[in-house]
Amino acid sequence: QAQLVESGGGLVQPGGSLRLSCTSSGSIISDNAMGWFRQAPGKQRILVAAITKGGGTTNYADSVKGRFSISRDSAENTVYLQMNNLKPEDTAVYYCNAVPWSRGYWGQGTQVTASS
């Protein structure tokens, strides 16, 4: 079964930037609106950014608006999340999935830590 694979996480100082990538071996990305979700320790997984199937519309959680940018590249079958001005409260495991999400599409996620 095709899955989603996230990459690009790491440790950065507050104020730093990272770009996350989400790829798939199948047609999950090309067939769906997509989103980036995050789960901090002890908290529920939440949607932080979403993009329509055609890429024309994006939406963001208030907590990341103006700092994060979601995009998609159909030729590379990839969804990106550009994260700027990272804050300690952005520390979480980040996942991509279709929107609405599908249980079978969850990957391993990628850890993002913003700390000095």
C-alpha positions in Angstrom: 0.0 0.0 0.0 1.4 3.4 -0.9 2.3 5.6 2.0 3.6 9.1 2.6 7.2 9.8 3.6 8.1 12.9 5.4 11.6 14.4 5.6 13.5 17.6 6.3 13.1 17.9 10.1 15.8 18.8 12.5 17.0 20.9 15.4 17.1 24.7 14.8 17.4 27.7 17.0 14.3 29.9 17.5 14.0 32.2 14.6 15.4 29.6 12.2 13.9 28.0 9.1 13.3 24.5 7.8 11.7 23.1 4.7 9.8 19.8 5.1 9.1 17.5 2.1 6.4 14.8 1.7 6.6 12.3 -1.1 4.7 9.2 -2.1 5.3 6.2 -4.3 1.6 6.1 -5.4 -1.0 8.6 -6.4 -2.0 9.8 -2.9 -0.6 13.3 -3.5 -1.8 13.8 -7.1 -5.3 12.6 -6.2 -6.0 14.7 -3.1 -6.0 18.0 -1.3 -3.1 17.7 1.1 -2.1 18.9 4.5 0.6 19.1 7.1 -0.3 18.0 10.6 1.8 18.2 13.8 1.7 16.5 17.2 3.5 17.9 20.2 4.2 15.7 23.2 1.0 15.1 25.2 -1.1 16.9 22.7 -3.5 15.9 19.9 -2.4 15.9 16.3 -3.6 19.0 14.5 -3.8 20.4 11.0 -1.5 23.4 10.5 -1.5 23.9 6.8 -3.6 22.6 3.8 -3.5 23.0 0.0 -6.1 22.1 -2.6 -5.6 19.4 -5.2 -4.9 22.0 -7.8 -2.7 24.1 -5.5 -4.7 27.3 -5.9 -5.9 27.7 -2.4 -4.1 27.3 0.9 -5.2 27.6 4.5 -3.3 27.8 7.8 -3.8 27.5 11.5 -3.7 30.9 13.2 -0.6 29.8 15.2 1.5 29.5 12.0 -0.1 32.1 9.7 2.5 34.4 8.2 5.4 32.1 9.1 4.6 28.8 7.3 3.9 28.2 3.6 2.6 25.0 2.0 3.1 24.2 -1.7 3.0 21.3 -4.0 5.0 20.2 -7.1 3.0 17.9 -9.3 6.0 17.0 -11.5 7.9 15.8 -8.4 4.8 14.4 -6.7 5.9 16.3 -3.5 4.3 18.6 -1.0 6.4 21.1 0.9 6.1 23.0 4.1 8.4 26.0 4.4 8.7 27.1 8.0 10.2 30.4 8.9 10.8 32.2 12.2 10.4 28.9 14.1 9.3 29.2 17.8 9.8 26.7 20.6 6.1 26.0 20.5 6.5 24.7 16.9 8.4 21.7 18.3 6.5 18.6 17.3 6.5 15.6 15.0 5.2 16.7 11.6 3.1 14.5 9.3 1.5 14.9 5.9 -1.7 13.3 4.9 -4.7 13.9 2.6 -7.4 16.4 3.7 -9.6 15.0 5.1 -7.0 12.6 6.5 -7.0 8.8 5.9 -5.8 6.4 8.6 -3.9 4.3 6.1 -1.8 7.2 4.8 0.0 8.1 8.0 3.8 7.9 7.7 6.5 8.0 10.4 6.6 11.8 10.5 9.7 14.0 10.9 10.8 15.6 14.2 11.1 19.4 14.3 12.7 21.0 17.4 13.1 24.7 17.9 15.4 25.2 20.9 18.4 27.2 21.9 
